[in-house]
Amino acid sequence: MRVAGEVVTKAGHRVSPDAGITVDSPRGSSFVSRAGEKLAHALDAFGMEVEGRDCLDAGASTGGFTDVLLRRGARRVIAVDVGYGQLDWRLRNDSRVVVMERTNVRYLSGEDLPFGPDLLVADLSFISLLVALRNLLSTTPSVGEAVVLVKPQFEAGPEHVGRGGLVRDPAVRAAVVRGAAEAFEAVGFGAVEVARSPVAGRRAGNVEYTLHLLRGAETALDEERILTVVGGGSS
């Protein structure tokens, strides 16, 4: 954050009412958080259009995914997060954004939403994706497409997670992607593509992956494709 052009890092810093305040984007990112780079890459890799669509961002946090959706022309975005006060101020005041804070997506259903989104994006931590999204997907028939961020450290068993939360074994990461695809297919969403995120997880530096899901589709990911992406041979 900058006050009158000067960088300020202390929370207790006094600011005059007429001081100019700006917030720099995270280093290397044009979005409000580096998470935005993950979704932007996925949308490009999957050839997805967002223009005019109603969306739901599960695990919005500071709003990296929401920022991407709006910049690409989303009509409306429901920003859901269990936390409070994290969403970027600009996004919070955007008329296209409906903020649902202090909301655990695991217990969220379609009838709780202000409108029926057709695209769901998710960046969740400390919980398995399907555990978190099963109820929402099953009770929101308007959602026909989803992009979810697969984080191996929260999907693999504890025996596969090393010091600092790092999952090093490519075979384990491949099994996680395969397992996520199979789990979503079981609830009616086929994984039609996978991409390797260009941005590693913040704390441990884990490699993460995005899955492109379509309601009613069959999973199109074969073992060769999964191993190619996990091995770093393709985006």
Steps between C-alpha positions, in 0.01 A plus 500: 500500500618853422395818679581817306734290288693354795493128584331430837530159669386566858133445585501782756623767260294819529356634175343840437149494351615666177811285444520314171497124566585234241551124523759341275417172330692194623842476341478354151120508486261743334214369715413571863672176601731248337212252496366695205791376289389143565146553372607719207737226386231234536240696302752549220613137508141375487386756242218619727293816455364691799331793324145554624499204737373473858774353717572379852847526653536246782779596737523856369743628767649828370332448165760382250254273319219757522730763351576278201133423441402867503785604273387237252148630493305298756150636549489430874717320754403356838816516715477241777747463784494369856711796609407865542643826372749341261349596164677784322322832556461573131334165438284532810356822363451374145127482424554171318627326815277345766709441814415198715744509792506282810352232276633143501455377143477144630156576642387735224211395275345643187204644687738719703626680189368833370498365144589180318860508373590296193876502561668402827866560579665379818823560688463328836745400772507260797214293360450252217334658197215254466423507872473878476303520175278191491193661657527821299536317168216260573259779599591756232390360162583828326871421535602324182872568501773532761870568535645370826850532638635164616749531787677167564583584862128507586398200291778248566515298820723633779751225434574662161544855629853587601649762726347841446200350320688418181393212273812407305412167338363549145319166530308630802414823321377302200288283729351814654401641160358163395310465827353850473384434145335173603334659803344781298387259229314306770288809571432575135792720396747357251859627496566589138843658543774568752771765515805554716484830687783740412503624862608271783320488833597792722632325810661172403539565129277208401421441135126554448263406219174629355222270382242599240168338590180475296167381636383184325828440318715190523849540640735540206828481690694183431808391690735632233353849516514511880860381511600748229359796692624384841842436353516855372493409134192709419302794630 
